[in-house]
Structure formats: C-alpha cells, structure tokens
C-alpha cells in the first residue's frame, strides 16, 4: 500500500508542478500572442521540459543550447509568433517563474516547483 500512496503523491506533485510551471508561459504568451491559452501553455511547458532534459542529459552543453533553440521553435509554432515573439515569451516566462518561485519560497511552498 505504501508504494501506491507514494505513486499517487508523486503524480499529484507532478501535476501541481506542471500547472505552476505552465502559469508563467501562459501569462507571457498572453502579452505576445492571440493564440494564448492555458492548454497551449501546458503543452509548451511539458514538451519543453522533456526536450531540454533529454538533450542536455545526453549532449550536455551543446544539448542545452540545441534544447533552447528547439524550445523557441516550439513556442514559435504553437503561438504563431516570430523568433522575436518566441524569445519575448521565453524570457518573460523565466522572469514570471522567478517571481512565482520567490513568492512560493517566502511562503515555504517552493517544493511545489520540483
């Protein structure tokens, strides 16, 4: 029973973290794109995490650079913006994420971001 409850806790933690990670992407995309939706933000955040982790794990620094370029390409395609718009969404998402992390850290809830 303990392993099933651990799996449920892990799944709930993943979903909460995924939702929190999608909020900055959604807010940033609202500033730049007309195709902004929370569903699109969730897709962008999940695919971006998978691509970045896989590439940076196997290709290290070069993989990280390639991963960032692919993430910008994903943002560009999903939100129908140019490269400049994708960069703005990416940077703005990062800034919003840091602000959320600081707020959650101040509230001792930063573990939700893992």
NORHU-V42785 format. One record per residue. RES is the residue in three letters. PHI is phi in radians with two decimals (none if undefined). NEAR is the number of other C-alpha atoms within 12 Angstrom. Layout:
res=RES phi=PHI near=NEAR
res=RES phi=PHI near=NEAR
//
This chain:
res=UNK phi=none near=7
res=UNK phi=-1.09 near=8
res=UNK phi=-1.23 near=9
res=UNK phi=-1.20 near=10
res=UNK phi=-1.17 near=11
res=UNK phi=-1.11 near=12
res=UNK phi=-1.16 near=13
res=UNK phi=-1.13 near=14
res=UNK phi=-1.10 near=15
res=UNK phi=-1.09 near=16
res=UNK phi=-1.13 near=15
res=UNK phi=-1.11 near=16
res=UNK phi=-1.09 near=21
res=UNK phi=-1.07 near=19
res=UNK phi=-1.11 near=20
res=UNK phi=-1.12 near=21
res=UNK phi=-1.09 near=28
res=UNK phi=-1.13 near=29
res=UNK phi=-1.12 near=27
res=UNK phi=-1.10 near=33
res=UNK phi=-1.21 near=37
res=UNK phi=-1.35 near=35
res=UNK phi=-1.04 near=35
res=UNK phi=-1.08 near=34
res=UNK phi=-1.12 near=44
res=UNK phi=-1.10 near=36
res=UNK phi=-1.10 near=32
res=UNK phi=-1.14 near=34
res=UNK phi=-1.19 near=39
res=UNK phi=-1.10 near=24
res=UNK phi=-1.35 near=22
res=UNK phi=-2.08 near=29
res=UNK phi=-2.09 near=27
res=UNK phi=-1.44 near=17
res=UNK phi=-1.61 near=22
res=UNK phi=-1.25 near=29
res=UNK phi=-2.65 near=24
res=UNK phi=-1.19 near=25
res=UNK phi=-1.09 near=20
res=UNK phi=-1.09 near=31
res=UNK phi=-1.12 near=34
res=UNK phi=-1.17 near=29
res=UNK phi=-1.12 near=27
res=UNK phi=-1.03 near=39
res=UNK phi=-1.17 near=36
res=UNK phi=-1.19 near=26
res=UNK phi=-1.12 near=25
res=UNK phi=-1.09 near=33
res=UNK phi=-1.08 near=25
res=UNK phi=-1.07 near=20
res=UNK phi=-1.05 near=27
res=UNK phi=-1.13 near=29
res=UNK phi=-1.12 near=23
res=UNK phi=-1.10 near=21
res=UNK phi=-1.16 near=23
res=UNK phi=-1.25 near=21
res=UNK phi=-1.23 near=18
res=UNK phi=-1.58 near=15
res=UNK phi=-1.99 near=16
res=UNK phi=0.91 near=15
res=UNK phi=-1.07 near=16
res=UNK phi=-1.09 near=16
res=UNK phi=-1.11 near=20
res=UNK phi=-1.12 near=23
res=UNK phi=-1.12 near=19
res=UNK phi=-1.08 near=23
res=UNK phi=-1.06 near=27
res=UNK phi=-1.10 near=28
res=UNK phi=-1.12 near=22
res=UNK phi=-1.16 near=29
res=UNK phi=-1.06 near=34
res=UNK phi=-1.09 near=34
res=UNK phi=-1.13 near=27
res=UNK phi=-1.08 near=32
res=UNK phi=-1.04 near=41
res=UNK phi=-1.04 near=28
res=UNK phi=-1.31 near=20
res=UNK phi=-1.20 near=32
res=UNK phi=-1.69 near=35
res=UNK phi=0.93 near=22
res=UNK phi=-2.15 near=26
res=UNK phi=-1.43 near=19
res=UNK phi=-1.09 near=21
res=UNK phi=-1.08 near=18
res=UNK phi=-1.10 near=28
res=UNK phi=-1.12 near=32
res=UNK phi=-1.15 near=27
res=UNK phi=-1.08 near=27
res=UNK phi=-1.06 near=39
res=UNK phi=-1.09 near=38
res=UNK phi=-1.18 near=24
res=UNK phi=-1.10 near=25
res=UNK phi=-1.05 near=34
res=UNK phi=-1.12 near=24
res=UNK phi=-1.10 near=20
res=UNK phi=-1.11 near=25
res=UNK phi=-1.07 near=30
res=UNK phi=-1.08 near=20
res=UNK phi=-1.09 near=19
res=UNK phi=-1.08 near=26
res=UNK phi=-1.09 near=26
res=UNK phi=-1.13 near=17
res=UNK phi=-1.13 near=17
res=UNK phi=-1.13 near=19
res=UNK phi=-1.13 near=16
res=UNK phi=-1.14 near=12
res=UNK phi=-1.60 near=12
res=UNK phi=1.06 near=13
res=UNK phi=-2.07 near=18
res=UNK phi=-1.09 near=22
res=UNK phi=-1.13 near=18
res=UNK phi=-1.18 near=24
res=UNK phi=-1.48 near=25
res=UNK phi=-1.42 near=19
//
